[in-house]
Amino acid sequence: MAAPVVWFVGAGPGDPDLITMKGNELLVTADLLIYAGSLVNPALVERSGAKEKLDSWGMSIEEMVPIMVDAARAGKKVVRLHSGDPALYGSMVEQIAELEKHGVEVNIVPGVSSLFAASAALKTQYTLKGVSETLIVTRPAGETLERDDISRLSELGASMVFFLGTERLEEIVGKLRCPPDTPAAVVHHASWPDQRIVTGQVRDIVQKVKEAGISKTALIIVGGVVDPAGRYQRSVLYS
Ligand SMILES: C[S@@+](CC[C@H](N)C(=O)[O-])C[C@H]1O[C@@H](n2cnc3c(N)ncnc32)[C@H](O)[C@@H]1O
C-alpha cells in the first residue's frame, strides 16, 4: 500500500493567480487544507474544494501534525498551504521532521515568494550587471531571533532584502553600514490589490515609510538595484 502523503504547497505572494498550476490542482482537489491565514489570500481558500479547511494561525505543530497524519492515513489528500514559497521564513522543515516520524511522506510544490513579487513591483532585478551580482535575504533580530548580521552584511555592497522587518525598519536602517544615499524601498502587500511602494534612500526611507503609514507585511529592499537607471551595464548576452 502507498505511504500516506502530505503536500506542502507555496501559495504565492498574494495575487491568487500567482499559485503554480500544480499547486492549484492540489488546492482544488484537496480533502484537508491547512493554510497560513494571515498571508494566504482568502480567494485561494475559497477556491479549494477541501471539506475541512483549517487556519494554522495560533496552532502549534503538536496540534497540526496529528490532524495531518490521521487524514493522510485515511487516504485523504492533505495540502499544507504556506505563503509565498515555503522555503523562506516558514516552519516547513520542523513539520516534515514530525510527519516523517509518523511514516508520512512529504512532497513540496514551490511557490512565488514575495521576494519576487517585490522585484516585479519595483520593475527591477536583484542581480544586475555593474550594480550587484549578489542578493542577501535576511531578517532583523527581534522576539524570535537573538541576533542578526545586518551591519556586517551591509558592508558587502550586495542587494539586500529584509523579511519580517517592517515594524523594525528604524532599527534595520540604524544597523546599515552602506552609504546614506544608497537607494532603498519598502513594498507593502506585493501583488495584492492594496500593494504600496515607497522608494527613497537609506537616509530618508524611515521617514517616508512613517508618512505612508506602512507598519506591517512589507519587504525592505536596499541597494542600487532599487534605482538602476544610469548605474548598470548592459548584459553581455544581449549586447
Ligand atoms: C513568515 S514570512 C513568509 C514569507 C513567505 N514564505 C514568502 O516566500 O514570501 C512573512 C513575511 O514575508 C513578507 N511578506 C509576505 N508576503 C508579502 C507580500 N505580499 N508583500 C510584501 N511582503 C510580504 C513580510 O516581510 C512578512 O512579514
The ligand as a MOL file (V3000), in Angstrom:
LIG
                    3D

  0  0  0     0  0            999 V3000
M  V30 BEGIN CTAB
M  V30 COUNTS 27 29 0 0 0
M  V30 BEGIN ATOM
M  V30 1 C 6.6100 34.3950 7.6670 0
M  V30 2 S 7.3010 35.3050 6.3190 0 CHG=1
M  V30 3 C 6.7500 34.3350 4.9880 0
M  V30 4 C 7.4700 34.5960 3.6880 0
M  V30 5 C 6.9880 33.7450 2.5450 0
M  V30 6 N 7.3780 32.3620 2.7430 0
M  V30 7 C 7.4720 34.2190 1.1700 0
M  V30 8 O 8.1790 33.4730 0.4720 0
M  V30 9 O 7.0860 35.3210 0.7760 0 CHG=-1
M  V30 10 C 6.2520 36.7040 6.3320 0
M  V30 11 C 6.9600 37.9590 5.8840 0
M  V30 12 O 7.1240 37.9150 4.4690 0
M  V30 13 C 6.9440 39.2010 3.9170 0
M  V30 14 N 5.7840 39.1350 3.0110 0
M  V30 15 C 4.9650 38.0960 2.8160 0
M  V30 16 N 4.0740 38.3530 1.8300 0
M  V30 17 C 4.3640 39.6090 1.4090 0
M  V30 18 C 3.8540 40.4580 0.3710 0
M  V30 19 N 2.8610 40.0600 -0.4300 0
M  V30 20 N 4.4180 41.6840 0.2000 0
M  V30 21 C 5.4560 42.0870 0.9660 0
M  V30 22 N 5.9880 41.3340 1.9420 0
M  V30 23 C 5.4570 40.1130 2.1460 0
M  V30 24 C 6.7590 40.1700 5.0720 0
M  V30 25 O 8.0410 40.6480 5.4350 0
M  V30 26 C 6.2160 39.2480 6.1390 0
M  V30 27 O 6.4810 39.7560 7.4180 0
M  V30 END ATOM
M  V30 BEGIN BOND
M  V30 1 1 1 2
M  V30 2 1 2 3
M  V30 3 1 2 10
M  V30 4 1 3 4
M  V30 5 1 4 5
M  V30 6 1 5 6
M  V30 7 1 5 7
M  V30 8 2 7 8
M  V30 9 1 7 9
M  V30 10 1 10 11
M  V30 11 1 11 12
M  V30 12 1 11 26
M  V30 13 1 12 13
M  V30 14 1 13 14
M  V30 15 1 13 24
M  V30 16 1 14 15
M  V30 17 1 14 23
M  V30 18 2 15 16
M  V30 19 1 16 17
M  V30 20 1 17 18
M  V30 21 2 17 23
M  V30 22 1 18 19
M  V30 23 2 18 20
M  V30 24 1 20 21
M  V30 25 2 21 22
M  V30 26 1 22 23
M  V30 27 1 24 25
M  V30 28 1 24 26
M  V30 29 1 26 27
M  V30 END BOND
M  V30 END CTAB
M  END
